[in-house]
Amino acid sequence: MASTLEKFIHSLDPRTLPRVLQIQSGIYFQGSIYEMFGNECCLSTGEVIKVIGFKINKLIASVCDNNEVSRFSAKVELPLNFPGLYKVVADKTPYVSIEEIARKVSIGPTRFGHPCFYSPEDIKLSNLTIKHGEQITFSSVEEVNGTMAVNCGVVRNNQSHSFTLPLSQEGKFYECEDDQIYTLKEIAEWKIPKCRNRVVKLSNTLHTWDSSNPLPENFDGCLILTPVYEVQAVMKFRKDIVHILSDLDVEVKDITDCYDISSFLQPLSLEDVFERTSKEFPMVAEIMEGPSGSQRPYNLLHTGKEIVIYKKYQATRVLASEIRSDSPKRHFLIPMSYKGKFKRRPREFPTAYDLEIARSEKEQLHVVATKAFDSPHKELFSVSVGDQFLVQQCQTSEVLYEGRKKVIDVLACEQILSDTYKKVLLPMYMEGGFVEVIHDKKQYQLSEICKEFRLPFNVKVSVRDLSVEEDVLAAVPGLQFEEEITDSYLLISSTSSPVESWEIPVYRLNMSVHLLSEDVRTVVPPATKTTVEEIREEQYYMVRRYENQTLHPPPRPPKKPTTLAPKPFFAVPKQGVSDVLQAPKNFCVDTTKKLCSNQAANVSELQVSCQNDLVHRENKKDMTGKATLVETSVIKGLTNKALGKCEAEEEEEEEEEHNYDYVDENIIENIRKVFQDTTVRNKHALSEERRSRCLVVHN
């Protein structure tokens, strides 16, 4: 039975791919719509295509009243990176079975893929009864004892109870109210069910309205979002992948069951190639869709090029981020074969607990305080801006707390005075600020840093890698090595000129190939070239998320006693002069800006503060080998915008490429925290209201 392409894609289950479609009506010639993808094609009546994938390309938004499209509402296109945070409005139309939920709703391993539903009637299981109106969280779909089922959970009295519901379970299931807020991209990926639209309410715009904004000024209402998909397909007599938008005005018919699907070329992603056994390598392949980017070797991997894939393997990289106070930061994956050299740069520590984590037996940690702290206990030390300390060790100490003695964890340090050292104790819960003083001027290889020091570690390139034409790290003013990761790679070279081979990442390169039956001429790969890979912001968070799944989180720092009224911080004198221990050379200590939100204020009123900059002047060491003290100028300033300088030369701001700003991850998380604080108090009331509603229906 024929249907429009849009209707077919909206109802298509991705688990049933690939599907063979025949064009039933209309001739559509390539126009400007395909030029954005770099492909040209003609879909005529009788044409046969194989659909291999689809994803949401953009959203069509309509202003709505009472979850219905307004009669006079104009439809506008919203890109997935359109700035703003949105609250999902629960769908009032029930699902009639667990199978329908599993088929239409995204259920996955992340927090976005854990939808919640409730039933107006009790659900009796073998060992548990789910009460009507009780919130059920769906976490994953898997086969249990030969039957497909959904892993679910309910929370009762702060205790989680797990159970499974078979896909055959019938009944009415309603979406629960969602108190989270999301970006449009998150909604598109996780919160739009198949064959249904999604109503969202604008929570925060994250940018100032201007004439380029497709939404009305001061708009704070609801939108009905309709997805437009980008369909990836293979045509019968083409060796590349074509991209078709789902709103294309053609009718199609699914002929998969009566067509020889093997007559099409079989495109393979790099993930598909990596899943093949090691015995199948090396292999020859032709690129059907090459990656974008001008960086080598990506600029060599164009459509139609033949390559040899020698082997698959795991390789170590160091994840590094640019040190700068404003965003966005650049992120890099550095191979261990990098031949440049690094010099150390000062690290920053927001609490005394971070000092304990960073200290090592190899060298004594020397820091300068950048923020004042007034201790509530006379047994512990109060810190002023400019105080210097040599970190010793963690220990316990007795303090007088509400008239009684109490043992707490403290950090033993030596305060550096003008002509002596004073033993002091800092509480581990101390929320201050410290900057490291560097005395080490040695140049290090990457492997030496990973072996001798604990990450994160701050550096700057002192000698660039001369084995490459352009070292992208050399122009970066400062880098923070965050962690070592292990990633998957394929080793490839060109079949026409196998002079050198390249490592290409499996999970970050959007590239499709099809295998050729040719024999590999050279089994041994030529000399391997490894490059520093610059990754995008979303790739950075994906790398960190997958890497940290195997790591145990560090213990939480001790909390400050809440019953004690905080005393005012020490004021910084106007002349701003204090004694500071001098490093061998002048350096500028940059302090990290902090995003802080007023919990009682509107979520859009985010304040950004910039802490003090400490400028150190040069001085000589005394005869004992210990550094002496010099004057320090403390410059204090507050601003409503994120400001900060760590180098004498400041890079010029890049011009905006778009009329609206991209969504900043840090701002999103801060707004989410405030939003959750304001809504969590209503959660219990909403649950009781829903249960009362269900009782009425039940009776």
Disulfide bonds with the S-S distance in Angstrom:
none
